[in-house]
Amino acid sequence: FFLLCPSSESPMYFTMVRSIVQLLFVLGNSSIGIHAFLTPQLRNVLIRTKNVVAPTSPSTHATPSSSTSTSSALRAAPARKVHILPTESDVTSAVHRIVENSAKSAIDDRGHFALAIPGGSVLKVLSTLEPSFDWPSKTTLAFVNHKCVSTDDVASAIEAQAREKFLDRWGTDVNVISLGGSSDGHAEATGYESKLRGFSETTLPRDGDGFPVFDLALVGVGDDGHIGSLYPNRDEIDAIDGPWIVAAFAKDPPGISLTLPVMQRARATVISAAGKSIKYPNGKAEAMRLAVADEGVTPRDFPASALREYAVWIFDEPNGSEMDLELSTVEKAVADA
């Protein structure tokens, strides 16, 4: 094959690469397996042929099915719900309204609200949320990710930080799903998943593939594209065929994280970025562009891109400054969730 097509610019080269990869899919190989042995040269060919092996992006927010879980979970399809708002306070307002609307819808539907939250800037956003009705007492709260540390360690534990910033103020009736407090990543991941699986579908619904469906998942994105504790080019991003929770060892101490299919399956997945600093005058503008719009990244090297078609993306002007999009409104952002 390479003797026949020595140049990667040859039309025959592109045709044969496309045919070979499509054949591998027909034979049942996953996209993970394919990317494991593709050279960087062949990966670039796949990118330049615009991911021809991936299914066409659905016109509506579709839940991945088990028969195509790999291709639907590990791909960077076009983002469809991106909103750039004028100010940081607009972003905060939009997130607050989405939380309350999601809570009301879920409680009206089945009497309970399942919420997943990360740490970082999302905790700051939630710290100013004052519930307008008593939805916290009907809420089960899980963590998108969490370090394997004592749950009362305010310096490191997201749970302790959340309690200090807003949970204690919301009331003691929020059903917070806590870690065990050890530094054993595997044991904590197993234990956390067991707790989640122990809930009835009234508390935490499942989809047809058996994955949990949170009513709302608020997800943060790091400068390197990590979501939860799913970091670039690590095996944790590949856990898409069954586990709900994965142990993450990118840092010490380790942590746990919701797996990618769980983040994708929430009734609403919201990613927000707002605010700036002297060091970062445009906030996370570059990371947000890579996550939402860059055609050259893959979920393996920039995990946030795997949420493009599933999430509602809400930025203020600095954080959306590298995307050529018109300003949106709080009302439009809320309606998209």
Sequence and secondary structure as in RCSB ss.txt:
>XXXX:A:sequence
FFLLCPSSESPMYFTMVRSIVQLLFVLGNSSIGIHAFLTPQLRNVLIRTKNVVAPTSPSTHATPSSSTSTSSALR
AAPARKVHILPTESDVTSAVHRIVENSAKSAIDDRGHFALAIPGGSVLKVLSTLEPSFDWPSKTTLAFVNHKCVS
TDDVASAIEAQAREKFLDRWGTDVNVISLGGSSDGHAEATGYESKLRGFSETTLPRDGDGFPVFDLALVGVGDDG
HIGSLYPNRDEIDAIDGPWIVAAFAKDPPGISLTLPVMQRARATVISAAGKSIKYPNGKAEAMRLAVADEGVTPR
DFPASALREYAVWIFDEPNGSEMDLELSTVEKAVADA
>XXXX:A:secstr
 TTT   TT HHHHHHHHHHHHHHHHTT  HHHHHHH  HHHHHHHHHTT TTS    SS     GGGHHHHHS 
      EEEESSHHHHHHHHHHHHHHHHHHHHHHHS EEEEE STHHHHHHTT   SSS GGGEEEEESEEESS 
TT TTT HHHHHIIIIIHHH TTSEE      S HHHHHHHHHHHHHTS TTTS B TTS B  SEEE  B TT 
 BTTB TTSGGGG  SS SEEEE SSSS EEEE HHHHHHSS EEEEE    SS TTTTHHHHHHHHT TT  TT
TSGGGGGTTTEEEEEETTTTTTS   B  HHHHHHH 
